Amino acid sequence: MEYVLIIGHDIDFEAFNFKNKYVIGIDEGAYLALKAGVKLDVAIGDFDSIDQDKLEYLKKNTKVIELSARKNDTDTGAALKLCKDASRIVLLGGIQGKRIEHFIANLLLMEKNPKIEMLDNNSHMYIMDSSFSLKKTEYKFISFFALEDTILTLEGFAYPLNKYYLKNTDPLTISNELIAKQGVVSLKGGRVLVIQSKEEANEKVC
C-alpha cells in the first residue's frame, strides 16, 4: 500500500493525486488538507500548531490520534509507525517551512527507511542505493549527494561523469540537468540522496 503523510508546507493539494493511497494528516497538515477537500484516513499529532477550534474541526471530520506534546518522537515519526505494510511512503510538504530542524529530522527518517520520499510543489527527494534511470520530466534540476562515498557515473546529463569518486562531503554534483530524453545514473557502492527540482509545479506527481 502507498501512504501519503501530509505535513502541510508548500503544497498545492490540487496538484497531487491521492487516489488509492492511505492518507495521513500530521498536525496542522491535517487541518489544511481537510479544508482543501482532501479526504483523510486519519489525523495524528500533538496539534500544538493549531487552536482548539481547528482541533475540534478535525475530530468532527476524521479519525484523530492525539499525541502528548512530551514524547520521544516527532509527529512524523509517530505517523510512520502506522505505515507497517507500506510499499511507498510520501512525506508531502516536509521540505519547506520556518522550522528547518523538522526538515533535518525528516531527512534522518528518510535515511532510515528507503521507502520514504519527500515531495512538495517544487521538489522531489529520495535515496537510491543502486543504479537507475531518469526520464526528462517537469523537474529541471537534478542533484546528487553521497550519503556514503560512492563511485558515480552520469550519462545523458549536461555535466556527465565517468566513475567519479563522490565523497559524502563533495557538493560537485549539485544542479545538473538532463540533455537526453533519459539519463542513466550508475552507482558502485554507497547511497545517494537525489533531489529533483522544478521552477513551477502544475502537474500531478504523487
C-alpha positions as CSV (number, residue, x, y, z in Angstrom):
1,M,0.0,0.0,0.0
2,E,1.1,3.6,-0.7
3,Y,0.9,6.1,2.1
4,V,0.9,9.9,1.9
5,L,1.8,11.8,5.1
6,I,0.7,15.4,4.8
7,I,2.8,17.7,6.8
8,G,1.5,20.9,5.3
9,H,4.1,23.3,3.9
10,D,4.3,24.5,0.3
11,I,1.5,22.2,-1.1
12,D,-1.0,22.8,-3.8
13,F,-3.3,20.0,-2.9
14,E,-5.0,20.0,-6.4
15,A,-1.6,19.2,-7.9
16,F,-1.3,15.8,-6.2
17,N,-3.0,12.5,-6.7
18,F,-4.4,10.9,-3.5
19,K,-6.4,8.2,-5.2
20,N,-5.8,4.6,-3.9
21,K,-3.5,5.9,-1.2
22,Y,-3.8,5.8,2.6
23,V,-3.7,9.5,3.6
24,I,-2.5,10.6,7.0
25,G,-2.7,14.2,8.1
26,I,0.0,15.3,10.5
27,D,-0.7,18.2,13.0
28,E,-1.5,21.4,11.1
29,G,-1.2,19.5,7.8
30,A,-4.3,17.5,8.7
31,Y,-6.3,20.7,9.1
32,L,-5.0,22.2,5.8
33,A,-5.7,19.1,3.9
34,L,-9.3,18.8,5.2
35,K,-10.0,22.4,4.4
36,A,-8.7,21.8,0.9
37,G,-11.1,18.9,0.4
38,V,-8.6,16.1,0.8
39,K,-10.1,13.0,2.5
40,L,-8.0,11.7,5.4
41,D,-7.9,8.2,6.7
42,V,-6.5,9.5,10.0
43,A,-5.0,12.7,11.6
44,I,-2.2,12.4,14.0
45,G,-0.1,14.8,16.1
46,D,0.1,16.7,19.3
47,F,-1.6,19.5,17.4
48,D,0.4,22.3,19.1
49,S,0.4,24.3,15.8
50,I,-3.4,24.7,15.7
51,D,-6.0,26.1,18.1
52,Q,-8.8,24.2,19.9
53,D,-11.4,25.2,17.3
54,K,-9.4,23.7,14.5
55,L,-8.8,20.5,16.5
56,E,-12.5,20.2,17.1
57,Y,-13.0,20.5,13.4
58,L,-10.6,17.7,12.8
59,K,-12.4,15.5,15.3
60,K,-15.7,16.1,13.6
61,N,-14.4,15.2,10.2
62,T,-11.9,12.4,10.5
63,K,-10.3,9.9,12.9
64,V,-7.8,11.7,15.2
65,I,-4.9,10.2,17.2
66,E,-3.9,12.9,19.7
67,L,-0.3,12.6,21.0
68,S,1.3,14.1,24.0
69,A,3.5,17.1,23.4
70,R,6.1,15.4,25.7
71,K,7.2,12.4,23.7
72,N,10.4,10.9,22.4
73,D,9.4,11.2,18.8
74,T,8.3,13.7,16.2
75,D,4.7,13.7,15.0
76,T,6.0,12.5,11.6
77,G,8.0,9.7,13.3
78,A,4.8,8.6,15.1
79,A,2.9,8.7,11.9
80,L,5.4,6.4,10.2
81,K,4.6,3.7,12.7
82,L,1.1,3.5,11.1
83,C,2.8,2.6,7.8
84,K,3.8,-1.0,8.5
85,D,2.7,-2.5,5.2
86,A,3.9,0.3,3.0
87,S,5.3,-0.2,-0.4
88,R,5.9,3.6,-0.7
89,I,5.7,6.4,1.7
90,V,5.5,10.1,0.6
91,L,6.0,12.9,3.0
92,L,4.1,15.7,1.4
93,G,5.2,19.1,2.4
94,G,8.1,18.2,4.7
95,I,10.7,20.2,2.9
96,Q,9.8,23.9,3.3
97,G,8.8,25.8,6.4
98,K,10.2,28.0,9.1
99,R,11.4,25.1,11.3
100,I,14.4,23.8,9.5
101,E,15.1,21.4,12.3
102,H,12.0,19.5,11.3
103,F,13.2,19.2,7.7
104,I,16.5,17.7,9.1
105,A,14.5,15.3,11.2
106,N,12.6,14.2,8.1
107,L,15.8,13.7,6.2
108,L,17.0,11.4,9.0
109,L,13.8,9.5,8.9
110,M,14.2,9.1,5.2
111,E,17.7,7.8,5.6
112,K,16.5,5.1,7.9
113,N,13.7,4.0,5.7
114,P,14.3,3.7,1.9
115,K,10.6,3.6,1.2
116,I,10.2,7.3,2.2
117,E,10.3,10.1,-0.3
118,M,9.6,13.8,0.2
119,L,7.6,15.9,-2.1
120,D,6.3,19.5,-2.3
121,N,5.3,21.9,-5.1
122,N,8.8,22.3,-6.3
123,S,11.0,19.3,-5.2
124,H,11.1,15.5,-5.1
125,M,13.7,13.9,-2.8
126,Y,14.6,10.2,-2.4
127,I,17.5,7.9,-1.7
128,M,19.0,5.4,-4.1
129,D,21.5,2.6,-3.4
130,S,21.8,1.1,-6.9
131,S,21.9,2.2,-10.5
132,F,18.8,3.7,-12.0
133,S,17.5,5.8,-15.0
134,L,15.7,9.1,-15.1
135,K,13.3,10.4,-17.8
136,K,13.1,14.0,-18.7
137,T,10.1,15.5,-16.8
138,E,9.0,18.8,-15.4
139,Y,11.9,18.6,-13.0
140,K,14.7,20.8,-14.4
141,F,17.5,20.4,-11.9
142,I,18.8,17.1,-10.5
143,S,21.3,17.0,-7.7
144,F,23.1,14.0,-6.1
145,F,24.6,14.0,-2.6
146,A,26.5,10.9,-1.4
147,L,25.4,9.6,2.0
148,E,28.3,7.3,1.9
149,D,31.2,7.6,-0.6
150,T,30.3,6.1,-3.9
151,I,31.6,5.8,-7.5
152,L,29.2,7.7,-9.7
153,T,28.7,7.7,-13.5
154,L,26.2,10.0,-15.1
155,E,25.1,9.6,-18.8
156,G,22.7,11.8,-20.7
157,F,23.4,14.8,-18.4
158,A,24.7,18.3,-19.1
159,Y,27.6,17.5,-16.8
160,P,28.4,13.8,-17.3
161,L,30.7,11.8,-15.1
162,N,32.6,8.6,-15.6
163,K,33.4,6.6,-12.5
164,Y,33.8,9.7,-10.3
165,Y,34.6,9.0,-6.7
166,L,31.9,11.1,-4.9
167,K,32.7,11.7,-1.2
168,N,29.9,12.5,1.2
169,T,31.5,15.9,1.7
170,D,31.6,16.7,-2.0
171,P,29.0,19.2,-3.4
172,L,30.2,18.8,-7.1
173,T,27.0,17.1,-8.3
174,I,24.5,19.8,-7.5
175,S,22.1,21.3,-10.0
176,N,22.8,19.0,-13.0
177,E,20.3,18.8,-15.9
178,L,19.2,16.1,-18.4
179,I,20.0,16.8,-22.0
180,A,18.8,13.4,-23.3
181,K,15.3,12.0,-23.0
182,Q,16.6,9.6,-20.4
183,G,19.6,9.7,-18.2
184,V,21.5,6.8,-16.6
185,V,22.8,7.0,-13.0
186,S,25.3,4.3,-12.2
187,L,26.3,3.7,-8.6
188,K,29.0,1.4,-7.3
189,G,28.7,1.1,-3.5
190,G,27.2,3.6,-1.2
191,R,23.9,5.6,-1.4
192,V,23.0,8.9,-2.8
193,L,20.3,11.5,-1.9
194,V,18.6,12.6,-5.1
195,I,16.9,16.0,-5.3
196,Q,14.9,16.9,-8.3
197,S,13.6,20.5,-8.5
198,K,11.4,22.4,-10.9
199,E,10.7,26.1,-11.4
200,E,6.9,25.7,-11.4
201,A,4.6,22.9,-10.2
202,N,1.5,22.3,-12.1
203,E,1.3,18.6,-12.7
204,K,0.3,15.6,-10.5
205,V,3.5,13.9,-9.3
206,C,2.4,11.9,-6.3
